[in-house]
Amino acid sequence: MGIQANKSDDGHTVTMQIDGRFDFALHKDFRDAYKDEPESTSFVINMNNSDYMDSSALGMLLLLREHAGNDEARISIEGCQPAIKQILAISNFEKLFKIS
């Protein structure tokens, strides 16, 4: 379980696959997946294999958004289970991220 990060062939997109619980235990790995990427990078957070998200995960997503340019950030969160989609909706994250 954890995070797998893959860069696209053109180097402009990083896809992060979250497996299992998305919580503080993944903080270092999540940060390491994007910290060296330029602001112009697009990010895809794939949640297909994640069944849990807590408030620290929301904070990690906000830190990624800040790193990627705040309002200019290109971040999509994909494959959310209904419970995770509900957490993101309650937190108004659909105003900050593209969620599908």
trRosetta pair geometry for C-beta under 8 A, 3 or more apart (Angstrom, degrees):
i j d omega theta_ij theta_ji phi_ij phi_ji
1 19 4.8 -148 -141 111 58 99
1 20 3.4 5 -147 -1 127 147
1 21 7.1 40 168 26 141 73
2 19 5.9 6 43 54 38 102
2 20 7.2 15 -31 38 34 118
2 26 6.2 159 -146 -112 64 101
2 29 5.8 -38 -174 123 107 172
3 16 5.7 -16 -163 -169 107 100
3 17 6.8 148 -156 75 51 56
3 18 5.9 -17 -101 -102 79 59
3 19 7.3 -167 -75 19 30 81
3 26 5.7 109 -30 -160 113 117
3 29 4.6 158 38 132 120 118
3 30 5.7 159 -56 -80 164 62
3 33 5.8 -92 141 -50 135 143
4 16 7.3 156 78 -155 44 50
4 17 4.4 -5 56 52 96 110
4 19 7.2 46 -4 -15 98 115
5 14 5.8 -1 -170 -177 103 106
5 15 7.1 161 -151 83 52 47
5 16 4.9 -16 -99 -101 82 76
5 17 7.7 -160 -73 19 35 71
5 33 3.8 169 -64 -143 149 107
5 34 7.7 -151 -130 -51 148 64
6 14 7.2 159 81 -155 37 59
6 15 5.1 -14 61 59 89 95
6 17 7.7 32 3 -11 103 104
7 11 5.8 14 165 -121 122 52
7 13 7.2 144 -158 84 54 49
7 14 5.4 -30 -98 -99 68 74
8 11 6.6 -115 75 -28 76 15
8 12 6.1 -38 61 51 126 65
8 13 4.1 47 -11 56 130 94
8 14 7.6 -114 -7 -69 80 32
8 15 7.3 90 -55 -14 83 99
10 13 7.5 50 64 12 95 87
12 40 7.3 -62 -142 128 86 95
12 41 6.5 -177 -171 -127 44 58
12 42 6.0 35 143 17 83 98
13 41 6.9 145 -103 -171 25 77
13 42 4.5 -27 -105 73 81 101
13 43 7.2 167 -158 -85 66 23
13 44 6.4 29 179 -8 111 104
14 33 6.7 149 161 159 134 91
14 34 6.4 167 85 -98 157 79
14 37 5.9 -84 -23 -91 143 156
14 41 5.8 22 -3 171 105 128
14 42 7.5 172 24 86 62 51
14 43 5.4 -17 67 -111 90 73
14 44 7.4 -168 94 29 45 70
15 43 7.7 149 -92 -164 32 52
15 44 4.4 -17 -112 67 78 109
15 46 6.0 31 -179 -18 100 116
16 30 7.2 69 -169 -134 151 72
16 33 5.2 79 -103 151 119 155
16 34 7.6 -50 -55 -49 135 101
16 43 6.8 1 1 -169 107 100
16 44 7.1 175 25 87 64 56
16 45 5.3 -16 67 -114 102 62
16 46 6.8 -175 87 23 46 77
17 46 4.7 -23 -106 69 64 117
17 48 7.6 -36 -145 40 91 98
17 49 6.8 34 176 32 98 119
18 22 4.9 11 -178 -84 142 111
18 26 7.3 44 -135 -164 97 169
18 45 6.6 19 -16 -176 116 89
18 46 6.8 180 17 82 72 58
18 47 5.5 -5 54 -107 117 61
18 49 6.9 -173 94 70 54 82
18 50 4.3 3 110 -56 106 135
19 49 4.5 -15 -116 110 69 126
19 50 6.6 -141 -125 -71 12 74
20 49 7.1 -11 -27 136 45 92
20 50 6.4 -15 66 -116 19 65
20 51 7.2 -39 -150 28 33 87
20 52 7.4 -20 158 37 55 103
21 25 7.0 53 95 42 114 123
21 26 7.7 -173 102 -22 72 117
21 50 7.2 116 -106 -151 10 88
21 51 7.4 -45 -80 63 55 73
21 52 4.3 -21 -120 72 75 122
21 53 7.9 171 -165 -75 58 35
21 54 7.9 16 -178 -10 100 101
22 26 6.2 -58 -142 33 52 148
22 47 7.3 -44 -37 -123 145 101
22 50 5.1 25 -29 -159 108 142
22 52 6.4 -179 29 93 67 62
22 53 4.5 -6 69 -104 113 77
22 54 7.4 -173 95 17 68 65
22 57 4.1 71 132 -115 99 143
22 60 7.9 -134 172 52 97 139
22 84 7.8 66 32 -122 132 128
23 26 6.5 109 61 12 44 96
23 52 6.8 -19 -41 120 107 108
23 53 7.4 178 -67 -144 67 34
23 54 4.7 41 -114 23 93 117
23 56 5.7 66 -167 61 58 117
23 57 5.9 -61 -90 -44 34 102
24 27 5.2 -6 -164 -34 57 116
24 54 7.4 -48 -20 72 81 126
24 56 4.0 -20 -67 130 85 169
24 57 8.0 -110 -51 -48 48 64
26 29 5.2 -69 -163 55 67 109
26 30 5.0 72 138 -33 93 107
26 57 7.6 35 58 -99 120 90
26 60 7.4 -2 95 -92 96 172
27 30 5.9 -60 -144 35 22 111
27 31 6.3 16 161 -13 62 109
27 56 6.8 -64 -73 162 110 120
27 60 6.2 -143 -117 -90 69 122
28 31 5.9 -59 -147 40 28 108
28 32 6.1 29 156 -20 65 110
29 32 5.6 -54 -143 38 30 113
29 33 6.5 39 154 -31 62 102
30 33 5.8 -53 -158 22 30 116
30 34 7.6 -10 158 9 60 104
30 60 5.0 17 118 -173 155 137
30 64 7.5 -84 160 -60 104 117
31 34 6.8 -84 -159 48 33 86
31 35 5.5 41 160 -52 76 112
31 60 7.4 -111 -57 -144 79 99
31 63 7.2 -32 -99 119 94 138
32 35 6.0 -39 -120 10 28 117
34 37 5.1 -63 -160 25 61 122
34 41 7.5 -175 -146 89 90 143
34 43 6.6 -6 -105 -98 128 136
34 64 5.7 78 47 -127 169 93
34 67 5.9 112 131 104 122 152
34 68 7.4 -57 -175 -58 136 99
35 67 7.3 -94 -110 -140 46 150
37 41 4.2 -34 166 1 120 162
37 43 8.0 119 102 -73 162 103
37 67 7.8 78 69 143 93 120
37 68 7.9 -3 101 -94 116 85
38 41 5.6 130 66 -25 64 95
39 67 7.3 -152 -104 152 70 56
39 68 6.0 135 -151 -154 59 35
39 69 4.7 99 -175 -58 107 100
39 72 7.6 38 162 96 110 121
40 69 7.9 65 -75 -39 36 139
41 68 6.6 -95 71 -123 82 98
41 74 7.9 -147 116 59 39 101
42 74 4.1 -49 -115 103 85 120
42 75 7.4 -179 -166 -77 60 40
42 76 7.9 13 176 3 101 94
43 64 6.4 -104 82 170 173 125
43 68 6.2 -97 -3 -88 122 153
43 73 7.7 -24 26 -179 110 100
43 74 7.0 143 23 96 64 66
43 75 4.6 -5 67 -113 103 81
43 76 7.5 -179 96 29 60 57
44 75 7.8 176 -81 -156 28 52
44 76 5.3 -10 -117 65 71 94
44 78 6.2 -6 -171 6 97 121
45 61 7.3 -35 -51 -112 167 103
45 75 6.9 27 -11 -178 104 97
45 76 7.1 -162 28 96 72 46
45 77 4.6 -16 67 -112 112 71
45 78 6.9 159 80 21 55 69
46 49 7.8 36 127 16 95 86
46 78 5.5 -23 -110 70 60 101
46 79 5.5 31 -164 29 68 134
47 50 4.5 -70 -160 42 76 117
47 53 7.9 -24 -138 -58 133 126
47 77 6.3 27 -15 -179 122 88
47 78 6.6 172 22 83 81 43
47 79 4.9 180 64 86 65 86
47 80 4.8 28 80 -89 140 59
47 81 7.0 -114 135 -2 110 74
47 84 5.9 -151 163 120 148 162
48 78 7.5 -10 -44 115 86 85
48 79 3.6 -47 -66 167 72 149
50 53 6.8 59 147 -58 126 91
50 81 7.1 -136 91 -1 65 111
50 84 6.6 72 106 -73 104 156
51 81 5.8 38 -120 -4 58 163
51 83 7.5 46 -174 54 62 127
51 84 7.7 -137 -152 -38 23 115
52 83 7.9 -17 -100 104 45 131
52 84 7.7 -167 -124 -76 6 101
53 57 4.5 -107 -159 71 86 154
53 58 7.3 96 158 -46 110 77
53 84 4.9 88 4 -124 127 96
53 87 5.5 -173 80 76 117 159
53 88 7.9 19 89 -50 158 85
54 57 5.6 111 54 5 53 100
54 58 7.7 -102 115 -2 39 90
55 58 5.3 -46 -154 31 44 116
55 59 6.5 47 148 -19 68 101
56 59 5.3 -49 -152 36 39 116
56 60 6.5 45 148 -23 66 100
57 60 5.4 -47 -147 32 36 114
57 61 6.6 39 152 -19 64 101
58 61 5.8 -53 -153 34 33 112
58 62 6.6 33 149 -18 64 104
58 87 7.5 -127 -67 151 115 111
58 91 5.8 -132 -131 -145 138 164
58 93 7.2 -127 -137 -72 96 132
59 62 5.6 -54 -150 36 35 112
59 63 6.5 36 152 -19 66 102
60 63 5.6 -51 -149 34 34 112
60 64 6.5 38 150 -19 64 102
61 64 5.6 -50 -150 34 34 114
61 65 6.4 38 150 -22 64 103
61 75 7.7 146 -165 149 88 151
61 77 7.5 -4 -131 -76 135 131
61 93 7.1 17 116 -140 148 134
61 97 7.0 -48 175 -52 125 146
62 65 5.4 -49 -148 34 35 115
62 66 6.5 39 151 -21 64 102
62 96 7.7 -19 -103 160 75 159
63 66 5.6 -49 -149 34 34 114
63 67 6.4 36 152 -19 64 105
64 67 5.6 -56 -150 37 33 113
64 68 6.1 17 157 -9 68 114
64 73 7.7 113 128 -156 74 146
64 75 6.4 111 123 -109 115 150
65 68 5.9 -66 -142 46 27 103
65 70 6.2 66 147 -113 88 37
65 73 4.9 -145 -150 25 66 171
65 75 6.1 -96 -93 11 77 151
65 96 6.1 -21 -118 169 160 115
65 97 7.2 -104 -86 -71 122 94
66 70 5.9 24 -117 -72 47 78
68 72 7.7 -147 133 92 72 74
68 73 3.7 81 103 -126 107 102
68 74 6.9 -123 164 36 128 54
68 75 6.0 121 73 -49 163 110
69 72 3.7 -66 142 75 127 100
69 73 4.7 168 63 -64 82 65
70 73 6.1 169 61 -19 9 105
75 97 5.2 -59 98 -127 101 96
75 98 7.0 171 95 27 49 83
76 97 6.7 141 -119 176 29 90
76 98 4.1 -36 -108 78 84 108
76 99 7.4 175 -162 -78 65 27
76 100 6.6 -2 -177 12 112 104
77 80 6.4 39 138 -51 103 115
77 88 6.9 -169 92 -115 154 156
77 93 7.6 11 16 135 150 128
77 97 5.2 43 -5 143 108 139
77 98 7.1 167 22 85 65 54
77 99 4.9 -12 65 -111 102 74
77 100 7.5 160 84 27 55 58
78 99 7.9 180 -77 -156 39 43
78 100 5.2 -7 -114 68 75 92
79 100 7.9 23 -28 97 42 75
80 84 4.3 -134 -163 92 98 112
80 85 4.3 130 115 -63 129 82
80 88 6.7 -65 -133 4 164 139
80 99 6.7 -6 -4 -170 141 101
80 100 7.9 149 11 88 97 31
81 84 4.9 84 55 13 79 105
81 85 6.9 -145 91 -9 36 90
82 85 5.5 -56 -143 37 31 114
82 86 6.3 34 157 -23 65 104
83 86 5.7 -52 -152 32 30 114
83 87 6.8 33 150 -20 63 101
84 87 5.6 -48 -151 32 37 113
84 88 6.5 35 152 -16 66 104
85 88 5.8 -56 -150 39 32 111
85 89 6.3 33 151 -21 65 108
85 99 7.0 135 -131 162 82 128
86 89 5.6 -54 -145 37 32 112
86 90 6.3 33 156 -19 66 105
87 90 5.9 -54 -146 36 28 110
87 91 6.2 18 156 -9 63 114
88 91 5.8 -65 -146 46 28 107
88 93 4.2 -79 -164 52 81 127
88 94 6.6 97 140 -46 100 77
88 97 7.6 -75 -162 60 124 124
88 99 5.7 152 136 -116 149 155
89 92 7.6 32 -180 -75 33 30
89 93 7.4 -75 -62 39 22 83
89 94 6.2 18 -108 -19 62 119
92 95 5.2 -8 165 13 90 117
92 96 7.5 83 123 -8 75 100
93 96 5.3 -65 -155 46 55 106
93 97 5.4 -6 162 27 92 109
93 99 6.7 88 108 -52 98 135
94 97 7.0 -73 -114 64 28 70
94 99 5.2 -82 -103 23 80 126
